Structures are given as structure tokens and as C-alpha cells.
Amino acid sequence: MSVEQIAVVTGAGGGLGGCIARRLHAEGCKVVLTDIAEEPVAQLAAQLSADGATAFAMQHDVSSRQDFEKVLDAVRTRWSVPTVLVNNAAMTQAKDVLSIEAEEFNRVLTTNTDSIFYGCQVIGAAMAQEGYGRIINMASLAGQNGGTATGAHYAASKGAILTLTKIFAKQFAAAQVTVNAISPGPQDLPIVRQTVPADKLEAVLASIPVGRLGSPEYVAKMVALLADEEAFFVTGACWDVNGGLFVR
């Protein structure tokens, strides 16, 4: 079968999310770009499709199940049920573990895990009803090695994402909906340079076996590969892209 690919990319206003949205659009997908801040995604959507025929933007709080339902309804009304969901949006905060307040810990942990849970539960269920779908969850090296330059709350949330990926992969496999994760190490992105102080970034670079930050464009290619119709035999997997920082 050949399907019309319709992708929802959360957190598409950021560096990695923007790269992913551009790549999927270049691959022929219709793309819905969502973000908590609407202006950046609206600008990118206009660049991709000035008339809105193949791309549009929505303001979207990924910690809200209701917002996921709104996104699903909007996509279904304009085009059809999404065939690709990229759960990319996340809160990032670097802070010493003993300095993290309870409110901060809960906000980062719940936002990052709720985004995966609600995305899979709402849009994934709609895909399952149609008998086809590709879900890609953005995890992180921090969720595998306990974090290096990120906060404990961020690392804990990314570890939970890996478990949720396995759970939903089992849930949806029979309906031909695959659920996979990509686990990037430090990427050459503005958010990395903003989050990690310059003196610490030098130490991070020195610790990476390949000696450089990763390419977000390559991560976007990985997303496109997992979103492909032929990727039906890959599910419940985590694809590592960390420069050798975590080998398994």
C-alpha cells in the first residue's frame, strides 16, 4: 500500500524540531508544526508552504491531553488522520541535582513524559484505528547514562520516554503502528550552547569520543527513515546517536 504521509512534529519551533519538520516536508510529507510558542512555527510553516497546502502551524501545550485532541481534530479536518507523529517537544533545564526544587522536578518530569503519553494515547490511537502509523519519540543520552550536562529531572523524564516507547510499541504493533525512539547525545544546536556554559561545553566536547557535537540534520534523516512506510519491522527500538558517549 502507498499512504499519503501526514506528519505532526511537536516542538517544531526549536532547532531540532525545525530540522525534522523541514526534512519530512522535503521527503513529501504534509507537515503540521506545533509549539508552545506559535510565532516561530507559523514563520517556518509559511516558509515551507506559503498557501498552507502542505504545512501549517498550531500553538500546542504538549502537557495537555486536550491540546493533543485539538491538534488531531484540526489535522483530520484539513487533511486526514496523521500517519507520522514526532514527539519532539521537551523542557530542558541544567541544574545541580541537590538544588532542584520539587516544583521544578515535577514540572520538567511531567511535561516531558505527558507529551509522549498523550501524543501516543490520542494520536497513536487514531492511527491504530486506521491501521497504519509511525511514531518517533525523541529521547536522550541523558536518559541512558543519567545525564552529563543536564538536570536530573530532564534525565529522568528521558529515561521514562524509553519505557513508554516500549509500552506503546507493544500496544500498537498489531495495528501496524510502529513506535520508536531516537536518543541523541549533544547536538550542534543553539539550545545546547544556551544550556551548557562555555567552560563546561569544552569539557563535554573533550569527553565525546568522535570529538565533535552531533548533526541535527542527520537526526532528522533518522526520523525520516523511521517514518518511512517500509519501516514496518522496526518498533520498540531506541536508535542511539551520541558520538560514542554511550556504547551498548
DOVOVO-845487 format. One record per residue (C-alpha): z, x, y. Coordinates in steps of 0.2 Angstrom, whole numbers, padded with zeros to 4 digits, always signed. Example, Ala and Ser with C-alpha at 12.3 -4.5 7.8 and 13.67 -1.06 7.14 Angstrom:
+0039+0062-0022;+0036+0068-0005;
***
This chain:
+0000+0000+0000;-0003+0005+0018;+0010+0000+0031;+0010-0001+0049;+0024+0011+0054;+0036+0004+0067;+0050+0016+0072;+0066+0014+0081;+0074+0030+0087;+0091+0029+0094;+0097+0042+0107;+0079+0045+0112;+0084+0049+0130;+0091+0066+0124;+0082+0082+0119;+0081+0080+0101;+0078+0061+0101;+0064+0063+0113;+0056+0076+0102;+0057+0064+0087;+0050+0050+0097;+0035+0060+0103;+0032+0066+0086;+0032+0049+0077;+0021+0042+0091;+0009+0056+0089;+0009+0053+0070;+0003+0035+0074;+0019+0025+0074;+0023+0012+0086;+0040+0018+0093;+0055+0009+0101;+0066+0021+0111;+0084+0016+0113;+0098+0025+0123;+0114+0020+0131;+0105+0025+0147;+0089+0016+0149;+0080+0025+0163;+0077+0041+0153;+0069+0031+0138;+0060+0020+0150;+0051+0035+0158;+0047+0043+0141;+0041+0026+0134;+0029+0025+0149;+0023+0042+0146;+0019+0038+0128;+0011+0021+0131;+0009+0015+0149;+0004-0003+0144;+0018-0004+0131;+0006-0007+0117;+0013+0007+0106;+0030+0011+0114;+0044+0003+0124;+0062+0006+0128;+0078-0003+0127;+0096+0000+0133;+0107+0001+0117;+0125+0004+0114;+0125+0011+0096;+0143+0007+0093;+0139-0012+0094;+0133-0021+0080;+0127-0035+0092;+0116-0022+0101;+0108-0017+0085;+0104-0036+0082;+0096-0037+0099;+0085-0022+0095;+0080-0029+0079;+0076-0046+0087;+0066-0038+0101;+0055-0027+0089;+0052-0041+0077;+0047-0052+0091;+0035-0040+0099;+0028-0032+0083;+0037-0034+0066;+0052-0028+0056;+0054-0009+0059;+0048+0002+0045;+0057+0018+0051;+0075+0020+0059;+0080+0036+0065;+0099+0036+0068;+0100+0050+0081;+0112+0044+0094;+0129+0053+0095;+0143+0058+0106;+0146+0077+0107;+0161+0085+0113;+0168+0103+0111;+0187+0104+0112;+0201+0113+0103;+0207+0103+0089;+0225+0103+0095;+0220+0097+0112;+0211+0082+0106;+0219+0066+0112;+0220+0051+0099;+0209+0040+0110;+0196+0054+0111;+0196+0057+0092;+0194+0038+0089;+0180+0036+0102;+0169+0050+0095;+0173+0047+0077;+0170+0028+0078;+0155+0029+0089;+0146+0041+0078;+0150+0033+0062;+0147+0015+0068;+0130+0020+0074;+0125+0024+0056;+0134+0010+0048;+0127-0004+0060;+0110+0003+0060;+0109+0004+0041;+0118-0013+0039;+0107-0023+0052;+0090-0014+0052;+0091-0007+0035;+0095-0025+0028;+0080-0032+0037;+0069-0018+0029;+0076-0022+0012;+0071-0040+0014;+0053-0034+0017;+0053-0022+0003;+0050-0006+0012;+0059+0006+0024;+0063+0024+0029;+0080+0028+0037;+0084+0045+0043;+0102+0049+0049;+0105+0064+0060;+0120+0073+0053;+0125+0091+0057;+0130+0108+0051;+0147+0104+0059;+0150+0090+0045;+0147+0103+0032;+0156+0118+0037;+0170+0110+0048;+0161+0114+0064;+0160+0131+0074;+0157+0126+0092;+0160+0108+0091;+0176+0097+0091;+0185+0091+0076;+0181+0073+0080;+0162+0077+0081;+0163+0087+0064;+0172+0073+0055;+0160+0060+0061;+0145+0070+0055;+0154+0073+0038;+0156+0054+0037;+0137+0051+0040;+0133+0061+0025;+0144+0050+0014;+0136+0034+0022;+0119+0041+0019;+0123+0041+0000;+0131+0024+0000;+0116+0016+0009;+0103+0026-0001;+0111+0018-0017;+0112+0001-0009;+0093+0000-0004;+0084+0010-0017;+0078-0004-0027;+0071-0012-0012;+0060+0003-0008;+0071+0008+0007;+0075+0027+0007;+0090+0034+0017;+0091+0052+0020;+0100+0064+0032;+0095+0079+0041;+0108+0092+0045;+0103+0103+0059;+0113+0119+0065;+0112+0124+0083;+0096+0120+0091;+0087+0126+0106;+0092+0111+0117;+0100+0108+0134;+0114+0099+0126;+0119+0115+0116;+0119+0125+0131;+0129+0112+0140;+0142+0110+0127;+0144+0128+0122;+0150+0140+0135;+0138+0155+0138;+0150+0168+0131;+0153+0158+0115;+0134+0154+0114;+0131+0173+0112;+0144+0173+0098;+0135+0158+0090;+0118+0167+0091;+0126+0183+0083;+0133+0173+0068;+0116+0165+0064;+0108+0175+0050;+0090+0172+0057;+0096+0177+0074;+0090+0163+0085;+0093+0144+0089;+0083+0131+0079;+0067+0122+0085;+0070+0104+0089;+0051+0101+0087;+0052+0107+0069;+0067+0095+0066;+0055+0081+0072;+0042+0086+0060;+0055+0084+0046;+0059+0067+0052;+0041+0063+0052;+0039+0069+0034;+0054+0059+0028;+0047+0044+0037;+0030+0045+0028;+0025+0032+0016;+0023+0045+0002;+0042+0050+0004;+0047+0036-0008;+0055+0048-0021;+0067+0056-0008;+0083+0047-0005;+0101+0050-0003;+0097+0068+0001;+0103+0080+0015;+0090+0092+0022;+0098+0107+0030;+0090+0116+0044;+0103+0129+0050;+0096+0147+0050;+0106+0152+0035;+0123+0147+0043;+0127+0136+0028;+0119+0140+0011;+0121+0129-0004;
***
